[in-house]
């Protein structure tokens, strides 16, 4: 997985400026994502950089990018996960290159509530 994206895409679920996407994920899926990227220290792929398999499964490729919206949210709440810290140490991620002014939620509660 690569960590080169700097700002969220137009359809990023972490954007807070898309009222037409409110409720899109549902509160349970939104909460699952937050648990995965915080407590479970997981990554979250940008949907525009993955492939879809024959059975509808998401397939990561060598070009798959980490979701910039997720990175920005994690930096805003001062909880970079293990993969972010590791990639930063080996020079593959630079938090200073993120667009911290991008329209991304400021906290996990607002993210979950938006998708309720």
C-alpha positions as a Markdown table, in Angstrom:
| # | Residue | x | y | z |
|---|---|---|---|---|
| 1 | Unk | 0.0 | 0.0 | 0.0 |
| 2 | Unk | 1.2 | 3.5 | -0.8 |
| 3 | Unk | 0.8 | 6.7 | 1.2 |
| 4 | Unk | 1.0 | 9.3 | -1.5 |
| 5 | Unk | -2.4 | 10.9 | -1.5 |
| 6 | Unk | -2.6 | 14.4 | 0.0 |
| 7 | Unk | -6.3 | 15.2 | 0.0 |
| 8 | Unk | -9.6 | 13.2 | -0.1 |
| 9 | Unk | -11.2 | 12.4 | -3.4 |
| 10 | Unk | -14.6 | 13.8 | -4.3 |
| 11 | Unk | -16.4 | 10.7 | -2.9 |
| 12 | Unk | -14.3 | 10.1 | 0.2 |
| 13 | Unk | -16.5 | 9.0 | 3.1 |
| 14 | Unk | -14.3 | 11.1 | 5.4 |
| 15 | Unk | -15.4 | 14.4 | 3.7 |
| 16 | Unk | -17.6 | 16.6 | 5.8 |
| 17 | Unk | -18.8 | 18.8 | 2.9 |
| 18 | Unk | -21.0 | 16.4 | 1.1 |
| 19 | Unk | -24.5 | 16.5 | 2.6 |
| 20 | Unk | -25.8 | 14.3 | -0.3 |
| 21 | Unk | -23.7 | 11.5 | 1.1 |
| 22 | Unk | -25.1 | 11.8 | 4.7 |
| 23 | Unk | -26.1 | 8.3 | 5.9 |
| 24 | Unk | -24.2 | 6.7 | 3.0 |
| 25 | Unk | -22.2 | 4.2 | 5.0 |
| 26 | Unk | -24.6 | 3.7 | 7.9 |
| 27 | Unk | -23.5 | 4.2 | 11.5 |
| 28 | Unk | -22.4 | 0.6 | 12.0 |
| 29 | Unk | -20.1 | 0.5 | 9.0 |
| 30 | Unk | -18.7 | 4.0 | 9.9 |
| 31 | Unk | -18.0 | 2.7 | 13.5 |
| 32 | Unk | -16.4 | -0.4 | 12.1 |
| 33 | Unk | -14.1 | 1.7 | 9.9 |
| 34 | Unk | -13.1 | 3.8 | 12.9 |
| 35 | Unk | -12.4 | 0.8 | 15.1 |
| 36 | Unk | -10.3 | -0.8 | 12.2 |
| 37 | Unk | -8.1 | 2.3 | 11.7 |
| 38 | Unk | -7.7 | 3.2 | 15.4 |
| 39 | Unk | -8.0 | 0.3 | 17.9 |
| 40 | Unk | -7.1 | -2.4 | 15.4 |
| 41 | Unk | -4.3 | -0.3 | 13.8 |
| 42 | Unk | -5.5 | -1.2 | 10.3 |
| 43 | Unk | -5.2 | 0.6 | 7.0 |
| 44 | Unk | -8.1 | 1.9 | 4.8 |
| 45 | Unk | -7.7 | 1.8 | 1.1 |
| 46 | Unk | -8.8 | 4.6 | -1.2 |
| 47 | Unk | -11.7 | 3.0 | -3.2 |
| 48 | Unk | -10.4 | 4.6 | -6.4 |
| 49 | Unk | -7.2 | 2.7 | -6.2 |
| 50 | Unk | -8.5 | -0.8 | -5.7 |
| 51 | Unk | -9.9 | -3.4 | -8.1 |
| 52 | Unk | -13.1 | -5.4 | -7.7 |
| 53 | Unk | -12.8 | -9.2 | -8.0 |
| 54 | Unk | -15.3 | -11.6 | -9.7 |
| 55 | Unk | -17.3 | -12.0 | -6.5 |
| 56 | Unk | -17.4 | -8.3 | -5.6 |
| 57 | Unk | -14.5 | -8.4 | -3.2 |
| 58 | Unk | -12.0 | -5.5 | -2.9 |
| 59 | Unk | -8.6 | -6.3 | -4.3 |
| 60 | Unk | -5.5 | -4.3 | -3.4 |
| 61 | Unk | -2.8 | -3.9 | -6.0 |
| 62 | Unk | 0.7 | -2.5 | -6.0 |
| 63 | Unk | -0.9 | 0.9 | -6.8 |
| 64 | Unk | -3.4 | 0.9 | -4.0 |
| 65 | Unk | -3.2 | 4.0 | -1.9 |
| 66 | Unk | -4.2 | 4.6 | 1.7 |
| 67 | Unk | -7.3 | 6.9 | 1.9 |
| 68 | Unk | -6.2 | 10.5 | 2.4 |
| 69 | Unk | -9.3 | 11.3 | 4.3 |
| 70 | Unk | -8.6 | 8.6 | 6.8 |
| 71 | Unk | -5.0 | 9.8 | 7.2 |
| 72 | Unk | -6.1 | 13.4 | 7.7 |
| 73 | Unk | -8.7 | 12.3 | 10.3 |
| 74 | Unk | -6.2 | 10.2 | 12.2 |
| 75 | Unk | -3.7 | 13.1 | 12.2 |
| 76 | Unk | -6.4 | 15.5 | 13.4 |
| 77 | Unk | -7.2 | 13.3 | 16.4 |
| 78 | Unk | -3.5 | 12.8 | 17.0 |
| 79 | Unk | -3.8 | 9.0 | 16.6 |
| 80 | Unk | -1.6 | 8.0 | 13.7 |
| 81 | Unk | -1.9 | 4.2 | 13.5 |
| 82 | Unk | 1.0 | 1.8 | 13.5 |
| 83 | Unk | 1.3 | 1.5 | 9.7 |
| 84 | Unk | 1.4 | 5.3 | 9.4 |
| 85 | Unk | 4.2 | 5.5 | 12.0 |
| 86 | Unk | 6.1 | 2.7 | 10.3 |
| 87 | Unk | 5.8 | 4.2 | 6.8 |
| 88 | Unk | 6.9 | 7.5 | 8.2 |
| 89 | Unk | 10.0 | 6.0 | 9.7 |
| 90 | Unk | 11.0 | 4.4 | 6.4 |
| 91 | Unk | 10.3 | 7.6 | 4.4 |
| 92 | Unk | 7.2 | 6.4 | 2.6 |
| 93 | Unk | 4.7 | 8.8 | 4.4 |
| 94 | Unk | 5.1 | 12.4 | 5.3 |
| 95 | Unk | 2.3 | 13.9 | 7.4 |
| 96 | Unk | 3.4 | 17.4 | 6.5 |
| 97 | Unk | 2.3 | 16.8 | 2.9 |
| 98 | Unk | -1.3 | 16.2 | 3.8 |
| 99 | Unk | -3.8 | 18.9 | 3.1 |
| 100 | Unk | -5.0 | 19.5 | 6.6 |
| 101 | Unk | -7.4 | 22.2 | 5.4 |
| 102 | Unk | -9.3 | 19.6 | 3.3 |
| 103 | Unk | -13.0 | 19.1 | 4.3 |
| 104 | Unk | -12.5 | 16.1 | 6.6 |
| 105 | Unk | -14.2 | 15.5 | 9.9 |
| 106 | Unk | -12.4 | 16.7 | 13.0 |
| 107 | Unk | -13.3 | 13.7 | 15.1 |
| 108 | Unk | -14.5 | 10.2 | 14.9 |
| 109 | Unk | -17.9 | 10.9 | 16.6 |
| 110 | Unk | -18.9 | 13.4 | 13.9 |
| 111 | Unk | -17.9 | 10.9 | 11.2 |
| 112 | Unk | -20.1 | 8.2 | 12.7 |
| 113 | Unk | -23.0 | 10.6 | 13.3 |
| 114 | Unk | -22.8 | 11.9 | 9.7 |
| 115 | Unk | -23.2 | 8.4 | 8.4 |
| 116 | Unk | -26.0 | 7.4 | 10.8 |
